[in-house]
Amino acid sequence: MLNWDHVFATRSSRMRASEIRELLKLLDKPEIISFAGGIPDPALFPQAEFSRAYADLFSDGRASAALQYSVSEGYLPLRVWLKEEMGRLGIACEVDNIFITSGSQQALDYLGKLFLSTGDTALLTWPTYLGALQAFNAYEPTYDQLGTGNRTPASYRANAHASGGAVKFAYLSTDFANPTGQTVSLEERQRILSLADDLDIPVIEDAAYQHLRYDGEAILPILALDIARSGGIDACRTIYCGSFSKTLAPGLRVGYVVAARPVIRKLVLMKQAADLHSSTINQMVVAEVAERHFPAQIEKIRTAYVARRDAMLAALEKYMPDGVEWTRPEGGMFVWVTLPEGMDGADLLARSVETEKVAFVPGQAFFADRSGANTIRLSYSCANETMIEEGIRRLGRLVGSALKRAA
Ligand SMILES: Cc1ncc(COP(=O)(O)O)c(C=O)c1O
Protein backbone atom coordinates (compact mmCIF):
# COMPACT_ATOMS: atom_id res chain seq x y z
CA MET A 1 0.00 0.00 0.00
CA LEU A 2 1.28 3.49 -0.85
CA ASN A 3 2.72 5.35 2.10
CA TRP A 4 0.99 8.65 1.51
CA ASP A 5 3.13 10.52 4.00
CA HIS A 6 6.17 9.91 1.79
CA VAL A 7 4.57 11.58 -1.19
CA PHE A 8 2.68 14.45 0.42
CA ALA A 9 4.54 17.77 -0.01
CA THR A 10 6.02 19.28 3.15
CA ARG A 11 3.39 22.03 3.01
CA SER A 12 0.69 19.46 3.66
CA SER A 13 2.06 18.71 7.12
CA ARG A 14 0.59 21.96 8.41
CA MET A 15 -2.84 21.30 6.96
CA ARG A 16 -5.04 20.27 9.80
CA ALA A 17 -8.77 19.78 9.97
CA SER A 18 -10.37 22.89 11.38
CA GLU A 19 -11.03 22.07 15.02
CA ILE A 20 -14.14 24.15 14.76
CA ARG A 21 -15.62 22.29 11.83
CA GLU A 22 -14.87 18.94 13.50
CA LEU A 23 -16.53 20.21 16.63
CA LEU A 24 -19.58 21.48 14.79
CA LYS A 25 -20.25 18.01 13.46
CA LEU A 26 -20.55 16.70 17.02
CA LEU A 27 -22.63 19.57 18.27
CA ASP A 28 -25.31 19.53 15.66
CA LYS A 29 -27.88 18.02 18.03
CA PRO A 30 -31.27 19.55 18.80
CA GLU A 31 -30.85 19.40 22.59
CA ILE A 32 -27.69 21.54 22.49
CA ILE A 33 -27.86 25.31 22.71
CA SER A 34 -25.05 26.23 20.37
CA PHE A 35 -23.03 29.42 20.43
CA ALA A 36 -20.34 27.60 18.44
CA GLY A 37 -21.30 28.08 14.79
CA GLY A 38 -20.47 31.60 13.78
CA ILE A 39 -22.47 31.18 10.60
CA PRO A 40 -25.31 33.41 9.37
CA ASP A 41 -28.85 32.55 10.40
CA PRO A 42 -30.38 30.79 7.36
CA ALA A 43 -33.78 32.26 8.23
CA LEU A 44 -32.33 35.62 7.15
CA PHE A 45 -31.20 34.53 3.68
CA PRO A 46 -33.07 36.49 0.97
CA GLN A 47 -34.53 33.28 -0.42
CA ALA A 48 -37.44 34.73 -2.40
CA GLU A 49 -35.14 37.33 -3.97
CA PHE A 50 -32.62 34.67 -5.04
CA SER A 51 -35.39 32.41 -6.31
CA ARG A 52 -36.69 35.23 -8.53
CA ALA A 53 -33.21 36.17 -9.75
CA TYR A 54 -32.42 32.58 -10.81
CA ALA A 55 -35.85 32.20 -12.47
CA ASP A 56 -35.42 35.48 -14.36
CA LEU A 57 -32.09 34.30 -15.78
CA PHE A 58 -33.77 31.24 -17.26
CA SER A 59 -36.77 33.10 -18.66
CA ASP A 60 -35.26 36.24 -20.14
CA GLY A 61 -32.61 34.81 -22.45
CA ARG A 62 -29.56 35.06 -20.17
CA ALA A 63 -29.33 31.32 -19.38
CA SER A 64 -26.64 30.60 -21.97
CA ALA A 65 -24.37 33.27 -20.55
CA ALA A 66 -25.16 32.22 -16.97
CA LEU A 67 -24.17 28.61 -17.65
CA GLN A 68 -21.09 29.47 -19.73
CA TYR A 69 -17.45 30.03 -18.77
CA SER A 70 -16.74 33.67 -17.95
CA VAL A 71 -13.82 36.03 -17.34
CA SER A 72 -11.42 35.49 -14.43
CA GLU A 73 -11.78 39.09 -13.17
CA GLY A 74 -15.44 38.48 -12.39
CA TYR A 75 -18.88 39.39 -13.77
CA LEU A 76 -18.70 43.01 -14.90
CA PRO A 77 -22.10 44.27 -13.59
CA LEU A 78 -21.20 42.86 -10.16
CA ARG A 79 -17.87 44.69 -10.22
CA VAL A 80 -19.69 47.86 -11.29
CA TRP A 81 -22.09 47.52 -8.33
CA LEU A 82 -19.14 46.89 -6.01
CA LYS A 83 -17.36 50.01 -7.27
CA GLU A 84 -20.42 52.05 -6.21
CA GLU A 85 -20.67 50.23 -2.88
CA MET A 86 -16.97 50.78 -2.19
CA GLY A 87 -17.56 54.49 -2.90
CA ARG A 88 -20.28 54.49 -0.21
CA LEU A 89 -17.74 53.01 2.24
CA GLY A 90 -15.20 55.75 1.43
CA ILE A 91 -13.11 53.69 -1.01
CA ALA A 92 -12.70 55.45 -4.36
CA CYS A 93 -11.73 52.87 -6.97
CA GLU A 94 -12.30 51.74 -10.54
CA VAL A 95 -13.83 48.51 -11.76
CA ASP A 96 -10.29 47.37 -12.66
CA ASN A 97 -9.40 47.48 -8.97
CA ILE A 98 -12.04 44.85 -8.18
CA PHE A 99 -11.60 41.10 -8.50
CA ILE A 100 -14.27 38.51 -7.71
CA THR A 101 -13.28 35.42 -5.69
CA SER A 102 -15.01 32.23 -4.61
CA GLY A 103 -15.66 33.58 -1.12
CA SER A 104 -13.13 35.78 0.64
CA GLN A 105 -11.50 32.58 1.88
CA GLN A 106 -10.13 32.09 -1.64
CA ALA A 107 -8.64 35.57 -1.50
CA LEU A 108 -6.75 34.63 1.66
CA ASP A 109 -5.40 31.50 0.00
CA TYR A 110 -4.32 33.45 -3.10
CA LEU A 111 -2.68 36.18 -1.04
CA GLY A 112 -0.77 33.58 0.97
CA LYS A 113 0.35 31.99 -2.28
CA LEU A 114 1.26 35.35 -3.81
CA PHE A 115 3.36 36.66 -0.94
CA LEU A 116 4.66 33.85 1.24
CA SER A 117 7.74 31.82 0.44
CA THR A 118 8.65 29.12 2.96
CA GLY A 119 9.97 30.71 6.15
CA ASP A 120 8.59 34.19 5.43
CA THR A 121 6.71 35.96 8.20
CA ALA A 122 3.08 37.07 8.26
CA LEU A 123 2.03 39.54 10.96
CA LEU A 124 -1.27 38.61 12.61
CA THR A 125 -3.25 39.64 15.63
CA TRP A 126 -3.32 37.16 18.52
CA PRO A 127 -6.05 35.84 18.22
CA THR A 128 -6.91 35.89 14.51
CA TYR A 129 -9.41 34.34 12.11
CA LEU A 130 -8.75 30.59 12.10
CA GLY A 131 -9.43 30.31 8.37
CA ALA A 132 -6.62 32.80 7.71
CA LEU A 133 -4.21 30.59 9.66
CA GLN A 134 -5.39 27.60 7.64
CA ALA A 135 -5.01 29.46 4.33
CA PHE A 136 -1.54 30.81 5.13
CA ASN A 137 -0.20 27.63 6.81
CA ALA A 138 -0.05 25.86 3.44
CA TYR A 139 2.68 28.28 2.39
CA GLU A 140 4.83 27.39 5.42
CA PRO A 141 5.29 30.83 6.97
CA THR A 142 6.12 31.83 10.50
CA TYR A 143 3.91 34.29 12.36
CA ASP A 144 4.67 37.31 14.46
CA GLN A 145 2.26 39.28 16.57
CA LEU A 146 0.68 42.42 15.16
CA GLY A 147 -0.69 45.14 17.41
CA THR A 148 1.27 45.02 20.61
CA GLY A 149 2.10 48.74 20.43
CA ASN A 150 5.64 48.67 21.68
CA ARG A 151 7.20 46.59 18.87
CA THR A 152 9.62 48.36 16.54
CA PRO A 153 9.91 47.62 12.81
CA ALA A 154 13.49 46.50 13.49
CA SER A 155 12.29 43.85 15.94
CA TYR A 156 9.87 42.45 13.35
CA ARG A 157 12.65 42.39 10.77
CA ALA A 158 15.05 40.68 13.16
CA ASN A 159 12.51 37.97 14.06
CA ALA A 160 11.72 37.33 10.40
CA HIS A 161 15.38 37.14 9.54
CA ALA A 162 15.98 34.64 12.35
CA SER A 163 13.18 32.48 10.89
CA GLY A 164 14.90 32.45 7.52
CA GLY A 165 12.71 34.88 5.58
CA ALA A 166 11.29 38.39 5.44
CA VAL A 167 8.12 40.06 6.78
CA LYS A 168 5.67 39.85 3.86
CA PHE A 169 2.38 41.29 5.04
CA ALA A 170 0.18 42.25 7.97
CA TYR A 171 -3.27 40.62 8.06
CA LEU A 172 -6.10 41.84 10.24
CA SER A 173 -9.85 41.91 10.51
CA THR A 174 -10.82 45.54 10.98
CA ASP A 175 -14.50 45.50 11.98
CA PHE A 176 -16.19 43.10 14.44
CA ALA A 177 -13.42 40.57 14.07
CA ASN A 178 -13.79 36.85 14.13
CA PRO A 179 -13.24 35.70 16.88
CA THR A 180 -13.24 38.73 19.22
CA GLY A 181 -16.01 40.94 17.81
CA GLN A 182 -13.67 43.89 18.28
CA THR A 183 -13.13 46.81 15.93
CA VAL A 184 -9.73 48.35 15.25
CA SER A 185 -9.75 52.08 16.20
CA LEU A 186 -8.88 54.82 13.72
CA GLU A 187 -5.61 55.52 15.54
CA GLU A 188 -4.67 51.84 15.42
CA ARG A 189 -5.49 51.68 11.69
CA GLN A 190 -3.17 54.63 11.11
CA ARG A 191 -0.49 53.04 13.26
CA ILE A 192 -0.67 49.77 11.30
CA LEU A 193 -0.38 51.68 8.03
CA SER A 194 2.72 53.48 9.22
CA LEU A 195 4.23 50.21 10.50
CA ALA A 196 3.56 48.74 7.04
CA ASP A 197 5.28 51.78 5.51
CA ASP A 198 8.31 51.22 7.73
CA LEU A 199 8.45 47.53 6.86
CA ASP A 200 7.45 48.22 3.25
CA ILE A 201 4.81 45.48 3.25
CA PRO A 202 1.15 45.20 2.19
CA VAL A 203 -1.72 45.29 4.68
CA ILE A 204 -4.44 42.70 4.10
CA GLU A 205 -7.68 44.14 5.45
CA ASP A 206 -10.31 41.46 6.07
CA ALA A 207 -13.67 43.24 5.99
CA ALA A 208 -15.92 40.17 6.04
CA TYR A 209 -18.20 41.66 8.73
CA GLN A 210 -18.02 45.34 7.79
CA HIS A 211 -21.71 45.72 6.89
CA LEU A 212 -22.86 44.25 10.20
CA ARG A 213 -22.57 47.40 12.34
CA TYR A 214 -25.37 47.76 14.93
CA ASP A 215 -24.26 50.89 16.77
CA GLY A 216 -21.40 53.34 17.16
CA GLU A 217 -19.74 55.34 14.40
CA ALA A 218 -18.40 53.64 11.26
CA ILE A 219 -14.62 53.92 10.98
CA LEU A 220 -13.02 54.36 7.56
CA PRO A 221 -11.50 51.16 6.16
CA ILE A 222 -7.69 51.05 6.15
CA LEU A 223 -7.87 51.08 2.36
CA ALA A 224 -9.79 54.39 2.46
CA LEU A 225 -7.16 55.89 4.79
CA ASP A 226 -4.44 54.61 2.51
CA ILE A 227 -6.12 56.14 -0.58
CA ALA A 228 -6.48 59.50 1.21
CA ARG A 229 -2.75 59.74 1.93
CA SER A 230 -1.37 58.13 -1.21
CA GLY A 231 -3.59 59.98 -3.69
CA GLY A 232 -5.23 56.99 -5.34
CA ILE A 233 -5.87 53.29 -5.00
CA ASP A 234 -3.16 52.26 -7.43
CA ALA A 235 -0.56 53.80 -5.11
CA CYS A 236 -1.94 51.88 -2.07
CA ARG A 237 -0.37 49.04 -0.12
CA THR A 238 -3.70 47.91 1.38
CA ILE A 239 -5.55 44.90 -0.04
CA TYR A 240 -9.19 44.86 0.99
CA CYS A 241 -11.05 41.52 1.12
CA GLY A 242 -14.86 41.57 1.22
CA SER A 243 -17.61 38.98 1.08
CA PHE A 244 -21.31 38.50 0.41
CA SER A 245 -21.33 35.54 2.82
CA LYS A 246 -22.42 37.45 5.91
CA THR A 247 -24.85 39.77 4.13
CA LEU A 248 -26.57 37.72 1.39
CA ALA A 249 -25.61 34.03 1.69
CA PRO A 250 -22.35 32.05 2.07
CA GLY A 251 -23.42 29.09 -0.08
CA LEU A 252 -23.04 31.11 -3.28
CA ARG A 253 -19.32 31.56 -2.55
CA VAL A 254 -18.96 35.11 -3.82
CA GLY A 255 -16.30 37.39 -2.34
CA TYR A 256 -14.08 40.16 -3.69
CA VAL A 257 -10.72 41.86 -3.46
CA VAL A 258 -10.22 45.60 -3.90
CA ALA A 259 -6.62 46.66 -4.45
CA ALA A 260 -4.05 48.34 -6.67
CA ARG A 261 -4.03 47.10 -10.28
CA PRO A 262 -0.64 45.30 -10.09
CA VAL A 263 -2.06 43.09 -7.30
CA ILE A 264 -5.33 42.49 -9.18
CA ARG A 265 -3.45 41.47 -12.33
CA LYS A 266 -1.50 38.83 -10.38
CA LEU A 267 -4.66 37.53 -8.70
CA VAL A 268 -6.33 37.17 -12.10
CA LEU A 269 -3.43 35.02 -13.30
CA MET A 270 -3.68 32.91 -10.16
CA LYS A 271 -7.39 32.41 -10.68
CA GLN A 272 -6.84 31.34 -14.28
CA ALA A 273 -4.52 28.64 -12.96
CA ALA A 274 -6.67 27.63 -10.01
CA ASP A 275 -10.35 27.62 -11.06
CA LEU A 276 -10.66 29.91 -14.12
CA HIS A 277 -13.41 32.03 -12.56
CA SER A 278 -15.99 32.05 -9.80
CA SER A 279 -19.41 30.57 -10.62
CA THR A 280 -20.90 32.65 -13.43
CA ILE A 281 -24.50 32.06 -12.49
CA ASN A 282 -23.93 32.82 -8.82
CA GLN A 283 -22.17 36.08 -9.63
CA MET A 284 -25.08 37.05 -11.86
CA VAL A 285 -27.72 36.43 -9.20
CA VAL A 286 -25.62 38.11 -6.52
CA ALA A 287 -25.35 41.18 -8.78
CA GLU A 288 -29.10 41.19 -9.30
CA VAL A 289 -30.01 40.72 -5.63
CA ALA A 290 -27.40 43.25 -4.51
CA GLU A 291 -28.61 45.88 -7.02
CA ARG A 292 -32.22 45.54 -5.96
CA HIS A 293 -32.22 44.50 -2.33
CA PHE A 294 -28.89 45.12 -0.57
CA PRO A 295 -29.91 47.99 1.78
CA ALA A 296 -33.15 46.23 2.79
CA GLN A 297 -31.27 42.97 3.41
CA ILE A 298 -28.67 44.73 5.57
CA GLU A 299 -31.47 46.35 7.58
CA LYS A 300 -33.13 42.95 8.08
CA ILE A 301 -30.01 41.22 9.39
CA ARG A 302 -29.01 44.14 11.58
CA THR A 303 -32.41 44.18 13.24
CA ALA A 304 -32.23 40.46 14.00
CA TYR A 305 -28.60 40.33 15.16
CA VAL A 306 -28.62 43.46 17.29
CA ALA A 307 -31.38 41.98 19.45
CA ARG A 308 -29.35 38.79 19.86
CA ARG A 309 -26.17 40.67 20.69
CA ASP A 310 -28.02 42.72 23.28
CA ALA A 311 -29.54 39.57 24.76
CA MET A 312 -26.12 37.95 25.03
CA LEU A 313 -24.44 40.97 26.61
CA ALA A 314 -27.31 41.37 29.10
CA ALA A 315 -27.19 37.67 30.01
CA LEU A 316 -23.40 37.73 30.47
CA GLU A 317 -23.82 40.72 32.79
CA LYS A 318 -26.49 38.89 34.76
CA TYR A 319 -25.00 35.39 35.01
CA MET A 320 -21.21 35.49 34.70
CA PRO A 321 -19.31 35.37 38.00
CA ASP A 322 -16.65 37.94 38.91
CA GLY A 323 -13.33 37.36 37.21
CA VAL A 324 -14.82 36.67 33.78
CA GLU A 325 -14.39 39.36 31.12
CA TRP A 326 -15.89 39.79 27.67
CA THR A 327 -15.89 42.12 24.67
CA ARG A 328 -18.80 44.45 23.88
CA PRO A 329 -18.89 44.38 20.06
CA GLU A 330 -20.63 47.08 18.02
CA GLY A 331 -21.49 44.56 15.30
CA GLY A 332 -20.74 41.16 13.79
CA MET A 333 -21.60 37.79 15.30
CA PHE A 334 -19.20 37.19 18.18
CA VAL A 335 -18.51 37.90 21.82
CA TRP A 336 -15.08 36.90 23.11
CA VAL A 337 -14.88 35.75 26.71
CA THR A 338 -11.73 35.66 28.83
CA LEU A 339 -12.05 33.20 31.72
CA PRO A 340 -9.99 33.53 34.89
CA GLU A 341 -6.34 32.56 34.41
CA GLY A 342 -5.83 28.81 34.68
CA MET A 343 -9.30 27.88 33.46
CA ASP A 344 -9.22 25.97 30.17
CA GLY A 345 -11.76 26.68 27.44
CA ALA A 346 -11.50 23.19 25.95
CA ASP A 347 -12.10 21.50 29.34
CA LEU A 348 -14.99 23.83 29.95
CA LEU A 349 -16.52 22.91 26.59
CA ALA A 350 -16.30 19.18 27.35
CA ARG A 351 -18.11 19.72 30.67
CA SER A 352 -20.53 22.21 29.21
CA VAL A 353 -21.70 19.89 26.45
CA GLU A 354 -22.08 17.02 28.87
CA THR A 355 -23.76 18.69 31.82
CA GLU A 356 -25.26 21.95 30.54
CA LYS A 357 -25.89 21.13 26.88
CA VAL A 358 -24.30 24.40 25.78
CA ALA A 359 -21.66 24.64 23.05
CA PHE A 360 -19.10 27.31 22.13
CA VAL A 361 -15.61 27.35 20.63
CA PRO A 362 -12.51 27.21 22.85
CA GLY A 363 -10.25 30.14 21.94
CA GLN A 364 -6.85 28.52 21.66
CA ALA A 365 -7.20 27.52 17.98
CA PHE A 366 -7.37 31.20 17.03
CA PHE A 367 -3.88 31.91 18.37
CA ALA A 368 -0.92 31.33 16.05
CA ASP A 369 1.22 30.59 19.14
CA ARG A 370 -1.44 28.34 20.74
CA SER A 371 -1.78 30.62 23.76
CA GLY A 372 -5.20 31.82 24.93
CA ALA A 373 -6.27 28.57 26.62
CA ASN A 374 -8.51 30.55 28.97
CA THR A 375 -10.58 32.14 26.20
CA ILE A 376 -13.80 31.11 24.44
CA ARG A 377 -15.77 32.44 21.46
CA LEU A 378 -19.51 32.80 21.70
CA SER A 379 -21.61 33.42 18.61
CA TYR A 380 -25.12 34.81 18.91
CA SER A 381 -26.04 34.75 15.21
CA CYS A 382 -28.08 31.54 15.17
CA ALA A 383 -29.78 31.54 18.57
CA ASN A 384 -32.95 33.37 19.55
CA GLU A 385 -33.06 35.65 22.60
CA THR A 386 -34.69 33.04 24.85
CA MET A 387 -32.06 30.45 23.99
CA ILE A 388 -29.31 33.00 24.51
CA GLU A 389 -30.56 33.91 28.00
CA GLU A 390 -30.92 30.24 28.97
CA GLY A 391 -27.59 29.18 27.42
CA ILE A 392 -25.63 31.94 29.15
CA ARG A 393 -27.41 31.20 32.44
CA ARG A 394 -26.21 27.60 32.25
CA LEU A 395 -22.72 28.63 31.17
CA GLY A 396 -22.47 31.12 34.03
CA ARG A 397 -23.52 28.39 36.44
CA LEU A 398 -20.83 26.07 35.09
CA VAL A 399 -18.08 28.70 35.23
CA GLY A 400 -19.19 29.65 38.74
CA SER A 401 -18.97 26.07 39.97
CA ALA A 402 -15.56 25.56 38.28
CA LEU A 403 -14.32 28.67 40.08
CA LYS A 404 -15.61 27.39 43.42
CA ARG A 405 -13.89 24.06 42.87
CA ALA A 406 -10.61 25.81 42.06
CA ALA A 407 -10.84 28.04 45.16
C1 LIG B 1 -12.93 37.06 9.25
C2 LIG B 1 -13.37 36.17 8.14
N1 LIG B 1 -12.80 36.31 6.95
C3 LIG B 1 -13.15 35.54 5.90
C4 LIG B 1 -14.11 34.56 6.03
C5 LIG B 1 -14.43 33.72 4.83
O1 LIG B 1 -15.69 33.94 4.38
P1 LIG B 1 -16.17 33.60 2.90
O2 LIG B 1 -15.12 32.77 2.25
O3 LIG B 1 -17.45 32.87 3.07
O4 LIG B 1 -16.31 34.92 2.22
C6 LIG B 1 -14.75 34.38 7.26
C7 LIG B 1 -15.76 33.32 7.43
O5 LIG B 1 -16.19 32.97 8.49
C8 LIG B 1 -14.36 35.21 8.34
O6 LIG B 1 -14.91 35.06 9.56
The ligand as an ORCA input file, in Angstrom:
! r2SCAN-3c Opt
* xyz 0 1
  C     -12.926     37.060      9.254
  C     -13.365     36.171      8.143
  N     -12.798     36.306      6.952
  C     -13.153     35.545      5.902
  C     -14.110     34.565      6.033
  C     -14.428     33.722      4.832
  O     -15.695     33.940      4.381
  P     -16.170     33.605      2.899
  O     -15.125     32.767      2.247
  O     -17.447     32.867      3.070
  O     -16.310     34.924      2.222
  C     -14.749     34.381      7.259
  C     -15.761     33.319      7.431
  O     -16.186     32.972      8.488
  C     -14.364     35.206      8.345
  O     -14.911     35.060      9.562
*
